[in-house]
Amino acid sequence: MKEIIQILQIIVSILLIVFILLQPTRRYSGPYFKRRGIEKILFYLAIFFAFCFVILAILNLVVHEF
């Protein structure tokens, strides 16, 4: 079980890095700027994989204690 969680954490961390690096730089950060299309999808995927990474890190800590 511990090895599966660690492998999943490595895969999720690589995907998180990829989705963060694929996001375009924001040159204009005014109040009317909205994310559209693929930029919005990449943003939400990065948030999802960050959440998954945190959950897997907590699971890894819990499994490691036992």
KOLPA-931990 format. One record per atom (N, C-alpha, C, O): residue number from 0; residue in three letters; chain; z, x, y. Coordinates in steps of 0.1 Angstrom, whole numbers, m for minus. Layout:
REC	num	residu	chaine	Z	X	Y
REC	NUM	Ala	A	Z	X	Y
...
This chain:
REC	num	residu	chaine	Z	X	Y
REC	0	Met	A	0	8	m12
REC	0	Met	A	0	0	0
REC	0	Met	A	0	9	13
REC	0	Met	A	m7	6	22
REC	1	Lys	A	8	19	12
REC	1	Lys	A	9	28	24
REC	1	Lys	A	m4	35	27
REC	1	Lys	A	m8	36	39
REC	2	Glu	A	m12	39	17
REC	2	Glu	A	m25	45	19
REC	2	Glu	A	m35	36	24
REC	2	Glu	A	m43	40	33
REC	3	Ile	A	m35	23	20
REC	3	Ile	A	m44	13	25
REC	3	Ile	A	m42	11	40
REC	3	Ile	A	m52	10	47
REC	4	Ile	A	m29	10	44
REC	4	Ile	A	m26	7	58
REC	4	Ile	A	m31	19	66
REC	4	Ile	A	m36	18	77
REC	5	Gln	A	m29	31	61
REC	5	Gln	A	m33	43	69
REC	5	Gln	A	m48	44	70
REC	5	Gln	A	m53	48	80
REC	6	Ile	A	m55	41	59
REC	6	Ile	A	m70	41	60
REC	6	Ile	A	m75	30	70
REC	6	Ile	A	m84	33	78
REC	7	Leu	A	m69	18	69
REC	7	Leu	A	m73	8	79
REC	7	Leu	A	m70	12	93
REC	7	Leu	A	m78	9	102
REC	8	Gln	A	m59	19	95
REC	8	Gln	A	m55	23	109
REC	8	Gln	A	m65	34	114
REC	8	Gln	A	m69	34	125
REC	9	Ile	A	m70	42	105
REC	9	Ile	A	m80	52	109
REC	9	Ile	A	m93	45	113
REC	9	Ile	A	m99	49	123
REC	10	Ile	A	m97	36	105
REC	10	Ile	A	m110	29	107
REC	10	Ile	A	m109	21	120
REC	10	Ile	A	m118	21	128
REC	11	Val	A	m98	14	122
REC	11	Val	A	m96	6	135
REC	11	Val	A	m95	15	147
REC	11	Val	A	m100	12	157
REC	12	Ser	A	m89	27	145
REC	12	Ser	A	m88	36	157
REC	12	Ser	A	m102	41	161
REC	12	Ser	A	m105	43	172
REC	13	Ile	A	m110	44	151
REC	13	Ile	A	m124	49	153
REC	13	Ile	A	m132	38	160
REC	13	Ile	A	m139	40	170
REC	14	Leu	A	m131	26	155
REC	14	Leu	A	m138	14	161
REC	14	Leu	A	m133	12	176
REC	14	Leu	A	m141	9	184
REC	15	Leu	A	m120	13	178
REC	15	Leu	A	m115	11	191
REC	15	Leu	A	m120	22	201
REC	15	Leu	A	m124	18	212
REC	16	Ile	A	m121	34	197
REC	16	Ile	A	m127	45	205
REC	16	Ile	A	m141	42	208
REC	16	Ile	A	m146	43	219
REC	17	Val	A	m149	38	198
REC	17	Val	A	m163	35	200
REC	17	Val	A	m165	23	210
REC	17	Val	A	m173	24	219
REC	18	Phe	A	m158	12	209
REC	18	Phe	A	m159	1	218
REC	18	Phe	A	m154	4	232
REC	18	Phe	A	m160	m2	241
REC	19	Ile	A	m145	13	233
REC	19	Ile	A	m141	17	247
REC	19	Ile	A	m151	26	253
REC	19	Ile	A	m154	24	265
REC	20	Leu	A	m157	35	245
REC	20	Leu	A	m167	44	251
REC	20	Leu	A	m180	37	254
REC	20	Leu	A	m188	41	262
REC	21	Leu	A	m183	26	247
REC	21	Leu	A	m196	18	249
REC	21	Leu	A	m195	10	262
REC	21	Leu	A	m206	6	267
REC	22	Gln	A	m184	7	267
REC	22	Gln	A	m183	m1	279
REC	22	Gln	A	m188	7	291
REC	22	Gln	A	m185	18	293
REC	23	Pro	A	m196	0	299
REC	23	Pro	A	m202	6	311
REC	23	Pro	A	m191	9	322
REC	23	Pro	A	m181	2	322
REC	24	Thr	A	m193	19	330
REC	24	Thr	A	m183	22	340
REC	24	Thr	A	m184	11	351
REC	24	Thr	A	m195	6	354
REC	25	Arg	A	m173	8	357
REC	25	Arg	A	m173	m3	367
REC	25	Arg	A	m173	4	381
REC	25	Arg	A	m163	9	385
REC	26	Arg	A	m185	3	387
REC	26	Arg	A	m186	9	400
REC	26	Arg	A	m181	0	411
REC	26	Arg	A	m176	4	421
REC	27	Tyr	A	m182	m13	409
REC	27	Tyr	A	m177	m23	419
REC	27	Tyr	A	m166	m31	412
REC	27	Tyr	A	m169	m38	402
REC	28	Ser	A	m154	m31	417
REC	28	Ser	A	m143	m38	411
REC	28	Ser	A	m138	m49	421
REC	28	Ser	A	m126	m50	422
REC	29	Gly	A	m147	m55	428
REC	29	Gly	A	m143	m65	438
REC	29	Gly	A	m138	m78	431
REC	29	Gly	A	m139	m79	418
REC	30	Pro	A	m133	m87	438
REC	30	Pro	A	m128	m100	432
REC	30	Pro	A	m138	m109	426
REC	30	Pro	A	m135	m118	418
REC	31	Tyr	A	m151	m107	429
REC	31	Tyr	A	m161	m116	424
REC	31	Tyr	A	m169	m110	412
REC	31	Tyr	A	m179	m116	408
REC	32	Phe	A	m165	m98	408
REC	32	Phe	A	m172	m92	397
REC	32	Phe	A	m168	m98	383
REC	32	Phe	A	m156	m99	381
REC	33	Lys	A	m177	m103	376
REC	33	Lys	A	m174	m108	363
REC	33	Lys	A	m182	m101	352
REC	33	Lys	A	m193	m97	354
REC	34	Arg	A	m175	m100	340
REC	34	Arg	A	m182	m94	329
REC	34	Arg	A	m192	m105	323
REC	34	Arg	A	m188	m116	321
REC	35	Arg	A	m204	m100	319
REC	35	Arg	A	m213	m109	314
REC	35	Arg	A	m220	m103	301
REC	35	Arg	A	m221	m91	301
REC	36	Gly	A	m224	m111	292
REC	36	Gly	A	m232	m107	281
REC	36	Gly	A	m225	m97	272
REC	36	Gly	A	m213	m99	268
REC	37	Ile	A	m232	m86	269
REC	37	Ile	A	m227	m76	259
REC	37	Ile	A	m214	m69	265
REC	37	Ile	A	m205	m65	257
REC	38	Glu	A	m213	m68	278
REC	38	Glu	A	m201	m62	284
REC	38	Glu	A	m189	m70	281
REC	38	Glu	A	m178	m64	278
REC	39	Lys	A	m190	m83	281
REC	39	Lys	A	m179	m92	278
REC	39	Lys	A	m175	m91	264
REC	39	Lys	A	m163	m90	260
REC	40	Ile	A	m185	m90	255
REC	40	Ile	A	m182	m89	241
REC	40	Ile	A	m175	m76	238
REC	40	Ile	A	m166	m75	230
REC	41	Leu	A	m180	m65	243
REC	41	Leu	A	m174	m52	241
REC	41	Leu	A	m159	m51	246
REC	41	Leu	A	m151	m45	240
REC	42	Phe	A	m157	m58	258
REC	42	Phe	A	m143	m58	263
REC	42	Phe	A	m134	m66	254
REC	42	Phe	A	m123	m61	251
REC	43	Tyr	A	m138	m77	249
REC	43	Tyr	A	m129	m85	240
REC	43	Tyr	A	m128	m78	226
REC	43	Tyr	A	m117	m79	220
REC	44	Leu	A	m138	m71	221
REC	44	Leu	A	m136	m64	209
REC	44	Leu	A	m127	m52	211
REC	44	Leu	A	m119	m49	201
REC	45	Ala	A	m127	m46	222
REC	45	Ala	A	m118	m35	224
REC	45	Ala	A	m103	m40	225
REC	45	Ala	A	m94	m33	219
REC	46	Ile	A	m101	m51	231
REC	46	Ile	A	m88	m57	231
REC	46	Ile	A	m83	m61	217
REC	46	Ile	A	m72	m59	213
REC	47	Phe	A	m93	m67	209
REC	47	Phe	A	m89	m71	195
REC	47	Phe	A	m86	m59	187
REC	47	Phe	A	m76	m60	179
REC	48	Phe	A	m93	m48	188
REC	48	Phe	A	m90	m37	179
REC	48	Phe	A	m78	m29	184
REC	48	Phe	A	m71	m23	176
REC	49	Ala	A	m75	m30	197
REC	49	Ala	A	m62	m24	202
REC	49	Ala	A	m50	m32	196
REC	49	Ala	A	m40	m26	192
REC	50	Phe	A	m52	m45	196
REC	50	Phe	A	m41	m54	190
REC	50	Phe	A	m40	m51	175
REC	50	Phe	A	m28	m50	170
REC	51	Cys	A	m51	m50	168
REC	51	Cys	A	m50	m46	154
REC	51	Cys	A	m44	m33	151
REC	51	Cys	A	m36	m31	142
REC	52	Phe	A	m47	m23	160
REC	52	Phe	A	m41	m10	159
REC	52	Phe	A	m26	m10	160
REC	52	Phe	A	m19	m4	153
REC	53	Val	A	m21	m18	170
REC	53	Val	A	m7	m19	172
REC	53	Val	A	0	m25	160
REC	53	Val	A	11	m21	155
REC	54	Ile	A	m6	m36	154
REC	54	Ile	A	m1	m43	143
REC	54	Ile	A	0	m34	131
REC	54	Ile	A	10	m33	123
REC	55	Leu	A	m11	m26	129
REC	55	Leu	A	m11	m17	117
REC	55	Leu	A	m1	m5	119
REC	55	Leu	A	4	m1	109
REC	56	Ala	A	1	m1	131
REC	56	Ala	A	11	9	134
REC	56	Ala	A	25	4	131
REC	56	Ala	A	33	12	125
REC	57	Ile	A	28	m8	134
REC	57	Ile	A	41	m14	131
REC	57	Ile	A	42	m16	116
REC	57	Ile	A	53	m12	110
REC	58	Leu	A	32	m20	109
REC	58	Leu	A	32	m22	94
REC	58	Leu	A	34	m8	88
REC	58	Leu	A	41	m7	78
REC	59	Asn	A	27	2	93
REC	59	Asn	A	29	15	87
REC	59	Asn	A	43	20	89
REC	59	Asn	A	48	27	80
REC	60	Leu	A	49	17	100
REC	60	Leu	A	63	21	102
REC	60	Leu	A	72	14	92
REC	60	Leu	A	82	20	87
REC	61	Val	A	70	1	91
REC	61	Val	A	79	m7	82
REC	61	Val	A	77	m2	67
REC	61	Val	A	87	m1	60
REC	62	Val	A	65	0	63
REC	62	Val	A	62	4	49
REC	62	Val	A	68	18	47
REC	62	Val	A	73	21	36
REC	63	His	A	67	27	57
REC	63	His	A	72	40	55
REC	63	His	A	87	41	54
REC	63	His	A	92	50	47
REC	64	Glu	A	94	31	60
REC	64	Glu	A	108	31	59
REC	64	Glu	A	113	28	45
REC	64	Glu	A	124	32	41
REC	65	Phe	A	105	20	37
REC	65	Phe	A	110	16	24
REC	65	Phe	A	104	24	13
REC	65	Phe	A	107	22	2
